[in-house]
Amino acid sequence: MSVDSAHKSHWEIGEVVFGIPFLISIAIHFVVPFSLPQGILRQVLIPVGIVLILIGICLIVLARREFAYFSQPTDPGHPTSRIINTGVFAISRNPLYLGGVIIFLGLALALNMLWALVTLLLSIIICHYVLIVPEERYLAAKFGEEYKEYAASVHRWLGRK
C-alpha cells in the first residue's frame, strides 16, 4: 500500500462504515423491536424506501463509472492522480457515501426498522471523521488550488454552490 493515499486500511470504506451499523441495527431490532405499526404510513414508506434504494444504487454505479472512466482507484491505499469533477461528482463531492446513506435510509424505511435510522446517524458521523475528513485533507494537500476550487463549487453531500 502506498503512503500517498487518504486511507491506509481496507476497512476504511463506505461498505464497512455503513454496513456494520446496519447489521447492528438488525441485531438490536431482533432484541428490541422498534417499528411502525401496520397502517397507511407504513404502506407508503415501503415504496418510498424502494425508490431510495434504487436512487442510492444509481449514484454509486454512476460514481464508480466515473472513477473507472478516469482510471482512478476506489480501494484504500492507492493514490489518486486527478480530481474528478464530472458526472455525479459535479453535484456531490462524495456520491459514493451519499449513495450509501440513501440506500441505508431506503432499507430502514422499506424494512420498517427504525433502529436503522438511529445507526444511520452513527454511520454518517463515522463517515465524516473516518472517511471524508482524511480524504479532503489528502486531496487539498495533493491538488492544492484545484481541489480548493472544486470544493468551493460543489457541496460535500449534494448540490452546487
Sequence and secondary structure as in RCSB ss.txt:
>XXXX:A:sequence
MSVDSAHKSHWEIGEVVFGIPFLISIAIHFVVPFSLPQGILRQVLIPVGIVLILIGICLIVLARREFAYFSQPTD
PGHPTSRIINTGVFAISRNPLYLGGVIIFLGLALALNMLWALVTLLLSIIICHYVLIVPEERYLAAKFGEEYKEY
AASVHRWLGRK
>XXXX:A:secstr
  SSSS  STT SHHHHHHHHHHHHHHHHHHS     SSHHHHHHHHHHHHHHHHHHHHHHHHHHHHHHTT   S
TT    S   SGGGGT S HHHHHHHHHHHHHHHHTT HHHHHHHHHHHHHIIIIIIHHHHHHHHHHHTHHHHHH
HHHB SSS B 
